[in-house]
Amino acid sequence: MQSIKPWLPALTGMCCFALGPGIMSIYGFFVEPLSKEFDVGVAVLNTGPVALLLVPGLLGPTIGKLADRLPIRSILLAGATVAMFSLFAIGHAPSLVCVALGFLGFSLGLTLYGPVVVNGLMVKVYPGREARALALVAIGISLASVTLPPLVGSLLGAYDWRVTLQVLAIGLLILLWLAILAGTPHTVVGAVPSEHLPDAGEFYRKRAFWLIGLCVAMALNASIVLAVCYPPLFASRGFTVSEAGWFLAVAGLSGLVGKSGLAWLGDATRRYVKWLAAAMLLLQIAGLIVLLGAIDGSQVILAVCLLGFGSGAFIPMHPYLNSRYFDAAIISQVNGAQMPLFLPLGLVGAPLAGYVFDQTGSYEWVLIALAVILGMAALLVLRLPPQDK
């Protein structure tokens, strides 16, 4: 590491998040063209992101083990290559089945250079500075939401969806390879040979493993459900599409501030991390309460500021909480082993929210349910035992 600038690996992680999970900010651009091309309903295409939950949920434990045993640079390069070649192949897909297979390949590649691997790398490379590194990495998603949509919109204005996807895949592959080669150490600092690894199975017997996993699953999936509900919620309150766009932009900016706040507070309050996590959850509950009764723009802005700040700061909280209770040598395995806990609520949350809206014409009960879920998550994290380190 002596030859690499101190924060270069974190910047590489930021790039992986921006050009990995952050890519989903442009998914909606391709729904209508694909719908027309293959003559299918939008509802069918909206099931695509389910693969982004299923693949990490099913393969997360295995990929976590690989990340604690193999050079992470190789895993990141393989993931970037698989993901972008899959996107390029979708641009040539002759049928919707081929598109689906290509998206599964993209999801697999994304998992290989996604949170399980990248967050594990941050914990290993930055002992004592994990919060700053993890928050810096998570900022990549916010940057992607600002930069990628205008870029893709311009490309679609000049080319069809197939050419746009192929140009995007080639360009992102080059950027990812350059970032990974420049900023990822050949050997992972903090890792140990596999024969000297702590007994990985021990973490299943720790109460902290289940408390953290369930808490984070509830919190992050609540944020996903809320993000899906935002546009129709604002429309049902009488706001225009333009106003809704500004509300979402404010929420995104607040999320960026929240991640920056965690970078500033996290390492300084490492002995009180469970209280910090609970505070971020309670902040979101306050935002939901304000949103529940919001009738004008100023009230909505206050609500999305609270929700954006709290949810933005909570994104890096999953690996940071784990880093306070588990050995860095098995941190990727712990992160990956908790991924299946994300599946139940992640798969049914958005459809259930849509069903409630169809039946009642309102998202009020959804907001109440999300507040209850976040409250349960706060109670879980507060039940964490004293930290091991």
C-alpha positions as CSV (number, residue, x, y, z in Angstrom):
1,M,0.0,0.0,0.0
2,Q,2.9,2.3,0.4
3,S,3.0,3.0,-3.4
4,I,-0.7,3.8,-3.6
5,K,-2.2,7.1,-2.4
6,P,-4.1,6.6,0.9
7,W,-7.6,7.1,-0.4
8,L,-7.2,5.7,-3.9
9,P,-8.8,2.3,-3.0
10,A,-11.8,4.1,-1.6
11,L,-12.1,6.2,-4.8
12,T,-12.0,2.9,-6.8
13,G,-14.8,1.6,-4.6
14,M,-16.7,4.8,-5.3
15,C,-16.3,4.2,-9.0
16,C,-17.5,0.5,-8.6
17,F,-20.6,1.7,-6.7
18,A,-21.3,4.5,-9.2
19,L,-21.0,2.2,-12.2
20,G,-22.5,-0.8,-10.5
21,P,-25.5,-0.2,-8.2
22,G,-25.7,3.3,-9.5
23,I,-26.5,2.1,-13.0
24,M,-30.0,1.3,-11.8
25,S,-30.7,5.0,-11.9
26,I,-31.0,4.7,-15.8
27,Y,-33.0,1.5,-15.9
28,G,-36.2,3.4,-16.5
29,F,-34.8,4.9,-19.8
30,F,-34.9,1.4,-21.4
31,V,-38.3,0.2,-20.3
32,E,-40.4,2.0,-23.0
33,P,-38.0,1.1,-25.9
34,L,-37.9,-2.6,-24.8
35,S,-41.6,-2.6,-24.3
36,K,-42.2,-1.4,-27.9
37,E,-39.4,-3.6,-29.4
38,F,-40.7,-6.9,-27.9
39,D,-44.4,-6.0,-27.5
40,V,-44.7,-6.6,-23.7
41,G,-46.2,-4.6,-20.9
42,V,-44.2,-2.3,-18.8
43,A,-45.2,-4.3,-15.7
44,V,-43.2,-7.3,-17.1
45,L,-40.1,-5.2,-17.6
46,N,-40.4,-3.7,-14.1
47,T,-39.7,-7.2,-12.7
48,G,-36.2,-7.0,-14.0
49,P,-34.6,-5.4,-10.9
50,V,-35.8,-8.5,-8.9
51,A,-32.7,-10.2,-10.3
52,L,-30.6,-7.6,-8.5
53,L,-32.0,-8.9,-5.2
54,L,-32.1,-12.6,-6.1
55,V,-28.6,-13.0,-7.4
56,P,-26.8,-11.3,-4.4
57,G,-29.2,-12.9,-2.0
58,L,-28.5,-16.4,-3.3
59,L,-24.8,-16.0,-4.2
60,G,-23.8,-13.5,-1.6
61,P,-22.5,-16.1,0.9
62,T,-20.3,-17.8,-1.7
63,I,-19.0,-14.6,-3.1
64,G,-18.2,-13.4,0.4
65,K,-16.0,-16.5,1.0
66,L,-14.2,-15.9,-2.3
67,A,-13.5,-12.2,-1.4
68,D,-11.9,-13.3,1.9
69,R,-9.6,-15.9,0.1
70,L,-8.8,-14.6,-3.4
71,P,-7.2,-11.4,-4.6
72,I,-10.0,-8.8,-4.7
73,R,-8.6,-7.1,-7.7
74,S,-9.2,-10.3,-9.8
75,I,-12.7,-10.6,-8.5
76,L,-13.5,-6.9,-9.3
77,L,-12.0,-7.2,-12.8
78,A,-14.0,-10.4,-13.5
79,G,-17.2,-8.8,-12.2
80,A,-16.8,-5.7,-14.3
81,T,-16.1,-7.8,-17.4
82,V,-19.0,-10.1,-17.0
83,A,-21.4,-7.3,-16.2
84,M,-20.5,-5.0,-19.2
85,F,-20.2,-7.8,-21.7
86,S,-23.7,-8.9,-20.6
87,L,-25.0,-5.3,-21.2
88,F,-23.3,-5.3,-24.6
89,A,-25.0,-8.7,-25.4
90,I,-28.4,-7.3,-24.4
91,G,-27.9,-4.7,-27.2
92,H,-27.8,-7.7,-29.7
93,A,-30.6,-9.7,-28.0
94,P,-33.1,-11.1,-30.6
95,S,-35.8,-11.9,-28.0
96,L,-37.0,-10.9,-24.5
97,V,-35.7,-14.2,-23.2
98,C,-32.2,-13.3,-24.3
99,V,-32.6,-9.9,-22.7
100,A,-33.5,-11.6,-19.4
101,L,-30.5,-13.9,-19.6
102,G,-28.3,-11.0,-20.3
103,F,-29.7,-9.1,-17.3
104,L,-29.0,-12.2,-15.1
105,G,-25.4,-12.1,-16.4
106,F,-25.2,-8.4,-15.6
107,S,-26.6,-9.1,-12.1
108,L,-23.9,-11.7,-11.5
109,G,-21.1,-9.4,-12.6
110,L,-22.6,-6.6,-10.5
111,T,-22.5,-8.9,-7.4
112,L,-18.8,-9.6,-8.0
113,Y,-17.9,-5.9,-8.0
114,G,-20.7,-4.8,-5.7
115,P,-21.2,-4.1,-2.0
116,V,-20.2,-7.5,-0.6
117,V,-16.7,-7.4,-2.2
118,V,-16.1,-3.6,-2.2
119,N,-17.2,-3.0,1.4
120,G,-15.1,-6.0,2.6
121,L,-12.1,-4.4,0.9
122,M,-12.7,-1.1,2.6
123,V,-12.8,-2.7,6.1
124,K,-9.6,-4.5,5.4
125,V,-7.7,-1.6,3.9
126,Y,-8.8,1.1,6.3
127,P,-8.7,-0.2,9.9
128,G,-9.9,2.5,12.2
129,R,-11.1,4.6,9.3
130,E,-13.9,2.3,8.0
131,A,-16.7,4.8,8.3
132,R,-15.0,7.4,6.2
133,A,-14.1,4.8,3.5
134,L,-17.5,3.2,3.4
135,A,-19.3,6.6,3.3
136,L,-17.0,7.7,0.5
137,V,-17.7,4.6,-1.5
138,A,-21.5,5.0,-1.0
139,I,-21.3,8.5,-2.4
140,G,-20.7,6.9,-5.8
141,I,-24.4,6.0,-6.0
142,S,-25.4,9.6,-5.5
143,L,-22.9,10.8,-8.1
144,A,-24.2,8.2,-10.6
145,S,-27.8,9.5,-10.1
146,V,-26.7,12.9,-11.1
147,T,-24.4,12.1,-14.0
148,L,-25.7,9.0,-15.7
149,P,-29.3,10.0,-16.5
150,P,-28.3,13.1,-18.6
151,L,-25.6,11.1,-20.4
152,V,-28.0,8.3,-21.3
153,G,-30.7,10.7,-22.2
154,S,-28.3,12.4,-24.7
155,L,-27.3,9.0,-26.2
156,L,-30.9,7.9,-26.6
157,G,-31.6,11.2,-28.3
158,A,-28.9,10.4,-30.9
159,Y,-29.1,6.6,-31.2
160,D,-31.5,3.8,-30.6
161,W,-31.6,1.8,-27.3
162,R,-29.3,-1.0,-28.7
163,V,-26.5,1.3,-29.8
164,T,-26.9,3.3,-26.6
165,L,-26.5,0.2,-24.4
166,Q,-23.5,-1.0,-26.4
167,V,-21.7,2.4,-26.2
168,L,-22.5,2.6,-22.5
169,A,-21.2,-0.9,-21.9
170,I,-17.8,-0.3,-23.6
171,G,-17.3,3.1,-22.0
172,L,-18.1,1.9,-18.5
173,L,-15.9,-1.2,-18.9
174,I,-12.9,0.9,-19.8
175,L,-13.6,3.2,-16.8
176,L,-14.0,0.3,-14.4
177,W,-10.9,-1.5,-15.6
178,L,-8.8,1.7,-15.3
179,A,-10.1,2.4,-11.8
180,I,-9.7,-1.1,-10.5
181,L,-6.2,-1.5,-11.9
182,A,-5.1,1.9,-10.5
183,G,-6.7,1.7,-7.1
184,T,-6.9,-1.9,-5.9
185,P,-3.9,-3.4,-4.2
186,H,-2.6,-6.8,-5.5
187,T,-3.0,-8.3,-2.0
188,V,-5.6,-7.3,0.4
189,V,-4.3,-5.5,3.5
190,G,-5.6,-7.3,6.6
191,A,-6.3,-10.6,4.9
192,V,-4.7,-13.8,6.1
193,P,-4.0,-17.1,4.4
194,S,-7.1,-19.3,4.2
195,E,-5.6,-21.9,6.6
196,H,-5.3,-19.2,9.3
197,L,-8.8,-17.7,8.8
198,P,-11.0,-17.6,11.9
199,D,-13.8,-20.2,11.9
200,A,-16.3,-18.6,9.5
201,G,-19.1,-20.6,10.9
202,E,-18.8,-18.9,14.3
203,F,-20.5,-15.8,13.1
204,Y,-23.8,-17.6,12.7
205,R,-23.8,-18.3,16.4
206,K,-23.4,-14.7,17.3
207,R,-26.5,-12.7,18.2
208,A,-25.0,-9.6,16.5
209,F,-25.0,-11.4,13.1
210,W,-28.8,-11.8,13.1
211,L,-29.6,-8.5,14.8
212,I,-27.5,-6.5,12.2
213,G,-28.7,-8.5,9.3
214,L,-32.4,-8.2,10.1
215,C,-32.1,-4.5,11.1
216,V,-30.3,-3.6,7.8
217,A,-32.7,-5.7,5.7
218,M,-35.7,-3.9,7.2
219,A,-34.2,-0.5,6.8
220,L,-32.8,-0.7,3.3
221,N,-35.8,-2.5,1.9
222,A,-38.0,0.2,3.5
223,S,-36.0,2.8,1.6
224,I,-36.5,0.8,-1.7
225,V,-40.2,0.6,-1.2
226,L,-40.4,4.3,-0.4
227,A,-38.4,5.2,-3.6
228,V,-40.9,3.2,-5.7
229,C,-43.8,4.9,-4.0
230,Y,-42.5,8.5,-4.3
231,P,-43.7,9.5,-7.8
232,P,-47.3,8.2,-7.5
233,L,-47.5,9.4,-3.9
234,F,-46.6,13.0,-5.0
235,A,-49.1,12.7,-7.9
236,S,-51.9,11.6,-5.5
237,R,-51.2,14.7,-3.4
238,G,-51.7,17.0,-6.5
239,F,-48.1,17.8,-7.3
240,T,-46.9,18.0,-10.9
241,V,-44.3,15.7,-12.4
242,S,-41.8,18.6,-12.4
243,E,-42.4,19.2,-8.7
244,A,-42.0,15.5,-8.0
245,G,-38.6,15.6,-9.8
246,W,-37.4,18.5,-7.6
247,F,-38.5,16.6,-4.5
248,L,-36.5,13.6,-5.6
249,A,-33.5,15.8,-6.3
250,V,-33.7,17.3,-2.8
251,A,-33.9,13.7,-1.4
252,G,-30.8,12.7,-3.4
253,L,-28.9,15.8,-2.3
254,S,-29.9,15.1,1.4
255,G,-28.7,11.5,0.9
256,L,-25.3,12.8,-0.2
257,V,-25.1,15.0,2.9
258,G,-26.1,12.1,5.1
259,K,-23.3,9.9,3.7
260,S,-20.8,12.8,4.2
261,G,-22.1,13.2,7.8
262,L,-21.5,9.5,8.5
263,A,-17.9,9.9,7.1
264,W,-17.4,12.8,9.6
265,L,-19.2,11.2,12.6
266,G,-18.8,7.5,12.1
267,D,-15.1,7.0,13.2
268,A,-15.4,9.5,16.0
269,T,-18.4,7.7,17.5
270,R,-17.3,4.1,16.7
271,R,-17.9,3.0,20.3
272,Y,-21.5,4.2,20.0
273,V,-22.3,3.0,16.5
274,K,-25.5,1.3,17.4
275,W,-26.9,4.5,18.8
276,L,-25.8,6.3,15.6
277,A,-27.6,3.7,13.5
278,A,-30.8,4.0,15.7
279,A,-30.6,7.8,15.3
280,M,-30.6,7.5,11.5
281,L,-33.6,5.2,11.6
282,L,-35.5,7.5,14.0
283,L,-34.7,10.4,11.7
284,Q,-36.4,8.5,8.8
285,I,-39.4,7.8,11.0
286,A,-39.7,11.5,11.7
287,G,-39.6,12.1,7.9
288,L,-42.4,9.6,7.3
289,I,-44.6,11.2,10.0
290,V,-44.1,14.7,8.3
291,L,-44.7,13.2,4.9
292,L,-47.9,11.5,6.1
293,G,-49.5,14.9,6.9
294,A,-47.7,17.0,4.3
295,I,-50.1,19.1,2.2
296,D,-47.8,21.7,0.7
297,G,-44.4,21.8,-1.0
298,S,-42.5,23.1,2.0
299,Q,-43.7,20.2,4.2
300,V,-42.8,17.7,1.6
301,I,-39.3,19.2,1.3
302,L,-38.8,18.9,5.0
303,A,-39.9,15.3,4.9
304,V,-37.7,14.2,2.0
305,C,-34.7,16.0,3.6
306,L,-35.2,14.0,6.8
307,L,-35.7,10.8,4.9
308,G,-32.9,11.4,2.4
309,F,-30.4,12.3,5.1
310,G,-31.3,9.3,7.3
311,S,-31.4,6.7,4.5
312,G,-28.3,8.1,2.9
313,A,-26.3,7.8,6.1
314,F,-27.7,4.3,6.7
315,I,-26.4,2.8,3.3
316,P,-22.8,2.4,4.6
317,M,-24.1,1.3,8.0
318,H,-24.4,-2.4,7.1
319,P,-20.7,-3.1,6.6
320,Y,-19.7,-0.6,9.3
321,L,-21.8,-2.3,12.0
322,N,-20.3,-5.6,10.9
323,S,-16.8,-4.2,11.2
324,R,-17.4,-3.4,14.8
325,Y,-18.4,-7.0,15.7
326,F,-16.5,-9.3,13.4
327,D,-12.9,-10.0,12.4
328,A,-11.8,-8.1,9.3
329,A,-10.5,-11.3,7.8
330,I,-14.0,-12.7,7.4
331,I,-15.9,-9.5,7.0
332,S,-16.9,-10.2,3.3
333,Q,-18.3,-13.6,4.4
334,V,-20.4,-12.0,7.1
335,N,-21.7,-9.3,4.7
336,G,-22.5,-11.9,2.1
337,A,-24.1,-14.4,4.5
338,Q,-26.6,-11.7,5.6
339,M,-27.7,-11.1,2.0
340,P,-30.4,-13.8,2.0
341,L,-32.1,-11.9,4.9
342,F,-32.8,-9.1,2.4
343,L,-34.9,-11.3,0.1
344,P,-38.3,-11.7,1.8
345,L,-39.2,-8.0,2.4
346,G,-37.3,-7.0,-0.8
347,L,-39.3,-9.3,-3.0
348,V,-42.8,-8.6,-1.6
349,G,-42.4,-5.0,-0.3
350,A,-43.0,-3.0,-3.6
351,P,-45.8,-5.3,-4.9
352,L,-47.6,-5.1,-1.6
353,A,-47.3,-1.3,-1.5
354,G,-48.8,-1.2,-5.0
355,Y,-51.6,-3.5,-3.9
356,V,-52.4,-1.3,-1.0
357,F,-52.5,1.7,-3.3
358,D,-54.8,-0.1,-5.8
359,Q,-57.2,-1.0,-2.9
360,T,-57.2,2.3,-1.1
361,G,-56.1,4.9,-3.6
362,S,-53.6,6.2,-1.1
363,Y,-50.1,5.4,0.3
364,E,-51.0,6.4,3.8
365,W,-51.1,2.9,5.2
366,V,-47.8,2.1,3.4
367,L,-46.1,5.1,5.1
368,I,-47.4,3.9,8.5
369,A,-46.2,0.4,7.8
370,L,-42.8,1.6,6.8
371,A,-42.6,3.7,10.0
372,V,-43.4,0.6,12.0
373,I,-40.8,-1.4,10.2
374,L,-38.1,1.2,10.8
375,G,-39.1,1.3,14.4
376,M,-38.6,-2.4,14.7
377,A,-35.2,-2.1,13.0
378,A,-34.2,0.6,15.6
379,L,-35.2,-1.7,18.4
380,L,-33.1,-4.6,16.9
381,V,-30.0,-2.5,16.5
382,L,-30.3,-1.2,20.1
383,R,-30.3,-4.8,21.3
384,L,-26.8,-5.3,20.0
385,P,-24.4,-6.5,22.7
386,P,-21.3,-4.5,23.7
387,Q,-18.8,-4.3,20.9
388,D,-16.0,-6.9,20.7
389,K,-13.5,-4.2,19.6
